[in-house]
């Protein structure tokens, strides 16, 4: 039987380059009322493995040259673990441990399933952790939905088997993709020559990755509004340090390439990017900043920058990952990271029989910029998640950032 393989996409290779020898994980955390059954999870994972074989795969290059690929290991299965939290341990501390686990995907499965539970069993969490180049947040959400469908049996297994697993090939001619890529790369090179403000500038040695979550009752808004609020909060943190931003913020915004309403693919970071560039102060009106960001994003789509960057990133798959960040020379690659993935899709009322309460994404961030703010919703509950690298920002600064964003959203805290 031929081995199943999947060539990495351009964003996947970029994430490999950014990882280096540091933790390079992402975690989807789903909070449930009651106790999740780890044995039931293990059976569901065993049933899902033949449908989604890249859960247990290895990162390889078929020759000393050529593109990186995932090769499914038909005899392996992703690990499933269960652990009760200590009485003095928070769920954030337990997830931090998963974020900081260094996994070599050339030698170990890039994806792991974890059940974490309070000692009294009143609440539990499913934590899906993966090496970030394997898939994006939307793919992880679909994989969890497929797992739950397999657990239900019958029609659920058939539904899971019909989901798109791997990204489609770009059917456009090489010449067309090359023309798009050249135009986008020119814009990107001009952007890279400019200085971008970051809290990581002149920071000390990079430490562990940490995260903290704020759970609130959600209010509908669009990404430009979210980004404007985050920018104002980060600007306030800089002003508190006595270094108000003199250079603009540059923030990479991921653009999902799945057509609206389509679920797949599961594996591969199936996204392009727009680089939002703006300057804001704590006194600025977020509505005006959001309007400017909205115009900027529309212009990027109109000029084919987003599409051209996708084509360009897929050309870099032919280069060794270690070469990709060399032109930056250790400079900040962004001011901070920010993503609003919206509602978890497909929505799940229960997971393996347990009622779903909330969910959130927590991806590792690179020491430059060393800070990311991420937003996820389940029903009317929204998670605001700050991820940071020790040595770039401190816990007190993170609390003030979350306070500022929370106040700007105007949402009530959730119990």
N, C-alpha and C positions, 0 to 999 in steps of 0.2 A: 504493500500500500504506500503510495507517494506521501511524503510529508506535506502538511499544509503550512504554507508560509504567507506572510503579509509584509510587503515592503513598507518601511516607515514613510510617513508624509513629511513634507518640509518642516512644519511646526514640531513634529516629533523629534526630528534630528536637532532642531534648535534647542529643545528641552534637554536632550542628551548632552549637548555642549554646555548648557547652563548648569547642569547637575555636577559635573566633575566628580570629585570625591566626597562631596557634601550630600546630606539627605536630599532626595529628589522625589519625595512622595506627595500624593494627594489623598485626602480622606473624605469620604461621604459618610456622614453620621446620621442615622435615623433613630430618633428617640421614640420609644414605645411604652405604653402603660402595661404593667405586668411583666412576666418573665418570658423571654425568648428561649425556645428549646434548642440547645446547641446540637443535639443529636438529629433533630428535625432539619436544622440548617445543613448539617453535613450530608444528609440524604438528598436534599434539594440541590446542593452543589454537585454531588455525584451525578444527578440527573441532568444538570445544566452543562456539565463539562463536554459531552459530545456535541452539543449545540454551539457552544462558545469555546472552542478548544484553545484559543489564545490566552485564556485565564492561566493555563499552565504551559508557558512557552519560554523560549530562550532568545535573547538578543544575539544575533550573529551577523557576520559578513561572509557571504559564500566564498569569496576569494580575498586575497590581500587588498584588492581594490573593489569598487562597486558599492552599491547601496546597502545600508543596514536593513535587516528584516527580522521579523518575529517568526520563529519556527516552533510550531506546536509540538509539545511532547506528549504523544498519545498515551504513554504509560504513567504520566504524572497527574497530580490533582492539586489545585491550590490549597494551601493549608487552611484549616478551620480551627480556631481556638476559642476557649471560653474562660473568662476570669471575673471573679467577684471583686468589686472595688473595696479597698480598705475603708474602714469607718471614717478615717480622716482624709480620704483621697477624693478629689473632685474628678468629674468626667473630663474636664479640660486637661488635667494632669495626665490622665490615661491616654487621651488622644495625642498629647504632646509626645509621649513615648513612641507612638506609632509614626508620627511625623519625623522623628529623629532616628528611626531605624534605617541604617544604610544598607540597601539591598543592591547586590550586583546582579542585574538581570541576565548577564551572560551565564550565570551559574545557579540561579535560583528563580522560582516562579515570580513574575512581576506583580502578582496580585494575591492579597490575603483577606480572608473573612474573619471577623472577630465579633464575639458576643461579650459585652460588658454589662454587668448587672450590679445593682445596689445589694448590699447584704440581705435586706429584708425582702428582696424580690419585687418590690412595688413598682420599680421602673427599670428598664433595660435599654441597651443601645446596640444596634447593629452598626459596626464600623467596617466599611469596605475601604481597604487601603491598597493603593497601587502605585507603581513607579510611573510618574506623570507622563512620560512619552508614550505609554500604552494607550491612553484614551483621555477624552475630555470629560467635563462634568456631566454633560447631557448623555454621553455614552454610559457613564456609571449609573445614572438614574434608570436608563433603559435596562441595564444588566440586572439591577435589583428587581425591577418589575418582571423580568423574565424568570428570575429565580423564584419569585412568589408564584408566578403562573405554573412553573414546573412543580412546585410544591402542591398546588391544587389538583394536579393530574388531569387526565382526559383532554378536554378542549384547551386547557391551559398549556399543556405541553405542545399541542399543535400550534397555538398562537406564538409561543416562544420560538418554535422551530422556523416560523415564517419571517421572523424579524431580520432585517438586514444587519449583517455582522461586520463586513469589511467595507472600506470606502470604495466608491465607484472610480473607475479610471477616468481621467480627463480626456474626452474624445476630441478636443480641439487640436488642429494641426500644430506641430512644433513651431512653425513660423509665427502663427497667431499668438501663441503663448509667449514666445520670445519677445515679440513687440510689446506686449502688455508688461512683461517683466522689466524690460529695459527702462520704460517710462517710469514705473513705480520705483525701481532701484535708484534712479537719479534723484527723485524726491526724497527717498530715504537717506541717501548719502548726504544730501544737503542738510537734512534734519540732524544727522549724526554729528555734523561738524559744529553744531551749535551747543552751547552749554545748557544743561537742564538742572534745575534745582532739586536737591534731594537731601533728606535728613541723614543719609548715610555718608555724605561728604566728610572726609577726614575722620571717620569713625575708627575706633580701635579694632582689635581682633574680633572677628565674628564668632559668636557663640552658638548656643542651641536655638532651634526654631521653637517658638511658642505661639499660642493662640488664646484668644479670649472671646466669648460670645455674649451678646446681649439679645435677649428674646423680647420682642415687642409685638403689639397688635398692629398689623400692617395697614398702610395707606397706599393706594395705587399711585404710581408715579413712573416716569420714564427715565431711562439711563442718564440723559443729560442733567436731570434734576439731581439724581444720586451723585453723579460725579462732581457737580457744583458744590454740593454739601460737603463731600469728602475733601475737596480742594480747600474749601474755607477752613475746615477743621485742621488740616495739615498746615495750612498757612498760619493758623493760630499757634500750633505747636512750635513752629519755627520762630514766631515772634516772641514766644515765651523764652526761647533759648537766646534771644537777642540777635538772631540772624534772619530777619524777614526776607522772604524770597526776592532776589534781585533779578534772577533769571526765571523764565516761565516754567511751569510744570509741563512735563511731557509724559503722557500716560498711554500705554498700549491698551486698546480696547478690542477684545476679541469679538469677531463677527461670525456667528454660527452659519455654516454653509448648508445646513439642512433646510429644505423648503418648508415653509410654514405648514405645520400639521404633520410633517413626516418625522418618524421617530429615529431613524438610523443615520449612519451606521453606529455600532457599538464601539468598535475599536478604532484607534487613530484619533488624533486631535484635529477634527474636521472643521477647522476654523481659519479665517483670515484675520487681519488686524487693521485697525485704524489707529494712528497716533494722534491723540488729542493734545493740543498745545494751547495752554492758557495761563494767565497770571491772575491771581485773585488775592484778596486780603480778608482778614476777619470781619472788616466793616462792609465789604461788598454785598450787594443784593444777589443771593443765589439765583433768583429768577432771571436776572440779566445775564449772568454767567451761563446758565443753562440754555438760554436762547442763542447765545454766541456758539456754544458747543453744538447745538442742534444744526445750526447753519454750516458749521465746519464739517460735521459728519455727512451732511447731505452733499456738500461739495466733493468730499472724498469719494462718494459713490458715483457722482456725476462724472468725475474725471477718470473713473476706472482705477483709482489708486488701490482700493481694497481688492479688486479682482486681479490687478497686476501684481500686487504683493503676494497673493496666493500662488500665482504662476511662478513668481520669482523664488519663493520659498521652496517650491518643489524642484527647482533647478539645483538648489544647494544640496539636495540629497546626494549628489555625486561627490561632495567634498568631505574630508574627514571632519568630524564634529569639533575636534580641538582647534581647528583653524578658524572657526566661524566667529569667535569672539575676540580673536587676536587684534583686529583693527581698533577695538574699543580701548585697549591698553589699560584695563582695570577701571575705566571710568564708569559712571552710573549708566545703566542701560535704560532707566526710567526714573521718574520722580517717586512714584509708588505704583502699586498694582491696584486695580479696581475692577470688579466684575459683579454684575447683577444678573444672576441666572434665572430670576423670576420664580414661577411656580415649578415645583418638582413635577416632572412629566415622564411617563404617565402617572397620574395621581394614585396613591394607594391609601385606602381607608384602614386596611390592616396589613400586617406583614407577618407571614408565617403564623397567622391566627391572632397576633397581638395588635391592639389598636395603635395606630400611628399618631403620635402627638405632634412632632415637628421634625425638621431635618435641616442639615446645613453642610456646606462644603468648606474644607480647610486645606488649601494647597500650600506646600512649602514655597518660600520666597527666597530669591538669591540675596546674598549680603549686600549687593548693590541693585536695588535700593533698600532692601531689608525691611520693607513694610508693604502690606496689602490689606485692603478692606473688601469684604465679600458679602453678598446679600442673597438670601434664599428664602422662599416662602412655601408654606404648607397651609392651605386654607387661609385663615385670617391671621396666622402667626408668621412673623418674619424674624429671621436670624440675621443679626449684624455681627460679622465675624472679623476680628482683627488678627492678622498673622504677622509676627515680627521676628527679627533675628536679634538675640541678645547682643548688646554692644552698639546697636544702631539706635534703638529707642528703649525706654524703660517701662515697667508696668504702670507707673503713675501717669506717664505720658499717654499710654494706651487708654487708661480709664478716662482721661480728659478728652481724648479723641472720640471715644465712644459716646461720652456725654454730649459733646458738641454735635455729632451726627444725629444722635437720638433726639436732641432738642430740635434740630432742624427738620427732621421728619415729622415731628409733632405727634408721634404715636405713643399710646399708653403702654407702660411695661406690662408684660405677661407674667402670670404667676409661675 
